[in-house]
Amino acid sequence: MTIQNKRIIASILFVLISFVCVSQTPGTELPPPGAPPAPPIGDAPIDGGVLVGAAFALFYGVRKLLLQKANNN
């Protein structure tokens, strides 16, 4: 890809991003005044999927170590 093509692509992306930024109206990002506050992030519970993933990672790691040890002998 030549430098000229890269400049054209970068210019097109810059224009498209500018349109997205201009199309946002101010004040719509904030919640309405009567909305309840968002829950604190630190109080999120650890879901069961995380525990299943950790168990799978432990199983996979032990399996890889045992296979590597068997191949070296």
N, C-alpha and C positions, 0 to 999 in steps of 0.2 A: 504494500500500500504506500503510495507516494505521499510526500509531505502535503501536497496540494489537496489530496483527498482527505487527509486527516484534518486539515484546516476547515474544509467544507463541512465535514461531519461535526466538528467541534462548534462551528458557527450555528448549525441547525439545532444542535442540542441546547446551546445557550439561548436561542430564541424561544424554543419550546419551554424551557424552564422559566423564562421571563413571563410567558403567557400564564403559566400556572401560578406564579407568584402574584401577578396583577389581578387575576380572577378571584382571589380570595377577598371577601369583604371583611373589614375590621369589625371586631366584636362578636363574630360568630364562633370563635374558638372557645370562648368562655361559657361555662354552664349558666343557666338562668339563676337569678338571685335566690330563688326559693329551693334550689336543688339540694339534696342531702350531700354532706361531704363524702369524698371518696374514702373507701376503707384504707387503713394504713397498710403499706406494702410489707412491712416486717411481720405482720401477723398471719401471713398466708401459710396454710398447713402444707406439710409434705405429702403429696399424693401417693397413692399406691403404685403408680407407674414409675416413680423415681426409685422406689424400693425394688421393684421387679427389674428395672434396668441395672441397678447396682448388683443385684444377685446374678444377673446374666453376665455382667462384666467380670465378676469374680470367678464364675464358672469358666468363662472363656479364657481368662488369664491362667488359671490353674491348668486347664486342658493344654494350652500352648506350652506351658513350662514342662508338663509331663511328656508331651510329644517331642519337644526339643531335647529333653534329657534322654529319652529312648533312642533318638536318632544319633546322639553323640556316642552312645555305648556300642 
